[in-house]
Amino acid sequence: MNDQPIIIADDDSDDSEYMRTALISVFGQDKQVIQVPNGRELLALAKSPTFRPELIIIDMQMPFISGTDILCKLRDQQHLKQVPLVIMSGDKYNLELAYRAGADGFYSKPTSPEGYLEVATDIRTQYYR
């Protein structure tokens, strides 16, 4: 693990906060987790060649730009080629769509804080060896 932040892009502030809390619980209090409320803000951050997060978690359905469109735009950024991009969706049927768009992982949105903790634990297992 390094000191690069994990980014959460989700327009639902409750979901975003549950995920942030779960990530900090799993990774430790020193882990920087940055929340952005939509894809536009995420893409604005991503334009900078110095933007190198450790992982990006993207909600599939957000205003302004969809999660799949965000994935495609992030995959076009050379400095982000090695950054894992994970989709979260309330609709499990978005799984195939997410992987076709370039997602490295997919999680169904949990319905409880405990569920977010399970996702954060799995993210740590899957992406941090």
C-alpha angles and dihedrals in degrees: 000000000000138000096263114117129250112232124214117194109189132137092208104085093198093053091045092051093047089052093046092050092048093049092050090048091053100036099034137255093285094061111110112223117184120199124204122184099218147008095262091063092045092051091047089056091045093058090075113088088215091061103104112154122182093233137352123215113197129191110227097222118044135142121269097015133022125239091248092053089049090051092053093048093047092048088057091060108094094205090056099049093108097042113107111238115204125189124211120194139172087217115068089198089074090072097096092042091052094051092046088054092054106269117160091203143008132207130180109234110260121235096216140040088249089057090055089052089054091051092048090050091050091048089054091049094046102042105027118060 
